[in-house]
Amino acid sequence: MVHNIIVGKLWVDQHGEMDIVNHKTGDKCHLKYIPYSYFSRETPRKVTGIVTDKDNSVKWVLSGTWDNKMELSKVLSMQGELKGKPILETESPKLVWKRKWPPPEYDKIYNFTELAIQLNEPEEGVAPTDSRNRPDQRLMENSQWDEANYEKLRLEEKQRIVRRKREQEAEKSMAEGRPYPAYEPIWFQKQKDPVTGNLIHVFTGKYWECKEEQNWSMCPDIF
């Protein structure tokens, strides 16, 4: 939830419940994000949770905050209930995640974290369709604003031309009674999820073969 949209400094809060399910083992993690309140004594941005097995037995307890760190404690035994909640005996908590703070003056680099910066670092030998090769983005990062804007407009028009061409080809095929092949991604294959039944895109692994061979002949010219 976003606060102070109209007046004051913007800030974001997370609240609600989440289930993470391992469909193969039946294990489930249930997390609860405690909403912030001016009148509450709860730790701001607090998260609590439990991990249960397929028999719904509590095996682990989670606690922490969603913006700083999370700790995990193994459940040793259950000592009855209090107000409808089980009383659990646990081991000492172990740190499982801790936020890595951004570099100094990160507000001057679009509030990017170190991870966000590293994700956008150029890399040799990647597919020509890799987003890091987008020329307007690279020019903007080099503070070449006018050139970046020109490239952005050029790329957008190029995308429009490709889309119009596909639409025209589809209309022609329909008029002639021929099927028009739908767009197929190169590195993913559409399949039905065996658990949920939903259509998902599954990575084929072909990318790594092409990268090793440096064979990008199947990639379209998008830039």
N, C-alpha and C positions, 0 to 999 in steps of 0.2 A: 504494500500500500504506500502511495506517495502522499506525504503531508506538506502543508503550506504551499499549495499550488498557486494560490492567489496572493497571499501575504506571508512574508517571512522567508527564512532560509529553507530550501527544499531538503527533505530527508526521507529516506525509505525505510519501511519496517516490513518484516515478514511475519505472517501469522497464519495459523491453520494446521492441518495434519497431513502427513504424507506416509504412504506405504511403499516400501521397496521390496519386491518379491523375487525370490530365486525360484523360478518355475521348475527347475530340475530337481532341487533338493527339498523344496517346500519351506525353506527358511524365509522368515519375513522380518523386516525392520520397520517398526512403527515410530515415526518422529512427530513431535508436537512442538510447534513454534509458538512461544508465548507472546501475545501481543503486548506492546508497550503501553503503559498507562501512567499518567502523572500521579495517580493515587495508589499505585501498587509498590510494594517493597521488593518485588521480583527483580532479579538482575536484568537490565535491559538487553534485548536481543537474545534472550535465553532459549535454548533448545534442550528438550529431554527426549529420551526414547528407549525402547527395548528391542532386543533381537530374540525372536522365538524360533523354535524348530518346527518341523511338520506336525508335531503333536501338540503345538501351542504351549510348550514349556519355555519359560523365560531363561535364556542362556547368558545374555549380556545386557548391561545397562549403559546407556549413553547419556552424557551431559556436557554442557558447554554453551557457547554462544556462536551464532552463525557468522559473526564477523571477526572472530579472534582465534578460538581454539575449541577442539572437541576431545573429550576423554572417554575411555571405554573401560568398564569394570566387569570382570567375569563373575557370574552368579554361582555361589557355593551351595546355598540352600534357601528355602523359603520358610520363614518363621511366622506363619499365620497371616492374618489380615488386620488392617486398621482402616476404618471408614470405607470399607469396600475395596481397599487397595492392598496388594500383597506386600508383606514386609520381607525384604530380601537381604540376605547376608552376602556381601560381595568382597572380592579381593581389592587391594589398593588400585585406584584408577591408573591407567596408562594413557599417555598422550598419543593420540592417533592422527591428529591434524592440527597444524598451527599456521596461522596466517603469516605470509612473508610480506613484510611491510614494503611499500613502494620506495623507490630511490628518492633522495632529497629533491625538493622543488619539482615534484612530479606534476604539480598543477600547471607547470609550463610546458609539459609534454602531453597535453590532453588527458591528464589523470591516468595515463597508462601504467599498469603494473609491469614489473619486470617480465612476467610471462607474456603479456600482450605485446611487449616490444620484441621479445625473442621470436614470437610466432610470426612476426612480420619481417624478420631478417631475411635478406636475399640468400638463396642457396643455389649452388651450381648443380646442373644435371637434372633439374626437376622438369615436369611436363610444361610445355609452352602455355598451357591453359591455367597454370597455377596462378592464383590471385595475386601472389607476390610479384608476378611479372606484369601486372597491370600498369601501363606507363603513366597514367595520370596520378595514380597513387604514389608511385615512386618520385615523380616530379614534385608533388606536394610535400613529401617528406624532406626533399632537398630544398624546400622554400622557394621553388620556382613556380610561383602562384599563377602567373599569366599563361605559362606553357601548360601547367596542369589543367587549367580551365579549358584551354583549347583542345587538349587531348580528351578530356571528359566529354565535351560536345561531339567530338569526332567519333568516339566509341559508342555513344548513345545513338547517333545516326546510323552507324554501322549495324547495330543491333536491330534497329527499326527496319532497315533494308532486308536483313536476313528473315525477320519475322514476316514481312510482307511477301517475300518470295515463297516461303512455306505456305502461307495462306492461299496464294495464287495457285501453287501446285496442287494443294488439297482441293480447291474448287474445280480445277481442271480434271483431276482424277474422279471426282464425284460426278461431274457432267458426263464423263466417258464410262462411268460404271465400274471404275477400277478402284480397288482399295488403296488408301494412302497410308504408308507406314508411319506409325506414331514415333515420336522422338524416343530414342533409346540411349540411356547414359552409357559411357564407355567403361567405367570402373565398377558399376553396380548392376545388379540384376533384380528385377521385381519378383518377389516371391510371397507366398502366403505364410504368415507367422504360424508355426505348428501349435503354439499355445493359445494365442489370442484369436487367430483366424484373420487378423488384419493384414492388408497388403503392406509390405515393407521392402526397402531396398537393401540388399545384402552385398557386401563388398566381395568381389570375385578374386582379389589377390593379383589380378593381371598387371596392376600398376607397377608393382615391384619388379616383375619380370621385364617390363618395358623400360623401367629406369635402369636396371642392370645392363640391358642391351643398348640403352640409349636409342630406342626405336620409338619415336613419337609420331609415326606416319598416320595413325588413326585419329590424331587430335585435330579438331577443326581450328581454323584461323579466327579466333575471337578477339584478338587485340590488334 
